[in-house]
Structures are given as C-alpha cells and as structure tokens.
Amino acid sequence: MLLTTWLVVTEAWHLLSAAARLDSIRWIVAGGAAVFDLGPESGANMLALLEKYRDRPMDLADASLVVLAERAGVHEILTIDRADFDVYRLSRGRRFAQVL
C-alpha cells in the first residue's frame, strides 16, 4: 500500500498536467494510495526537520513524508526527489530505501 500525505498530493497536483490531475485524485479515491492528514501535533516534528535540513532546503511535503515514515514505521520511499532523500534520515540515523 502506498502511503502519502495531503501535502504531497497538493505538490504533485501542481506538477501534473491538467488532464492528469483529476485522474490522480480518482486513483487515490479508488484506493490507489492511503492519504494521511498528520494533524497539528506533527507541526513541531516537521518544523524540527525543516530547521535541520534548511541547507537543502527541505520543503513541507518532504518533511511530511519523513514524519509519516516515522509514524508508520517504514523506510521505503517512492520519490523523484532522490538527492534529498539520500540525505534525509529517520530516527537513529536510518536511511531511506528508495524503490526507484
């Protein structure tokens, strides 16, 4: 199951063609991905990551994925942002395993 956040869906929406945008949401609604709302309690965690990686600079969508990965206990990531996710670390210095 593909896990993601609404911040990532929003970022992807802007990268897709107009024709693909609705199809992407239809795919999600049909069960293609589980989209999480991390809630306000995750704000502090995302802020800490944004500060830690400000030299990259990390964006909110990336921070939300790192928080989600920690919460879900996963380390595999599907991303086109390979360079940044080679740098980002999970707790205890664990690396992401990129599936592409």
HUVEN-V697711 format. One record per helix or strand. SS is the DSSP state (a for helix, b for strand). FROM is the first residue (numbers start at 1). TO is the last residue. If there is no record, write none. Layout:
SS_FROM_TO / SS_FROM_TO
This chain:
b_3_5 / a_6_15 / a_18_32 / b_34_36 / a_40_52 / a_60_72 / b_76_77 / a_82_87 / b_89_89 / a_91_93 / b_95_95 / b_97_98
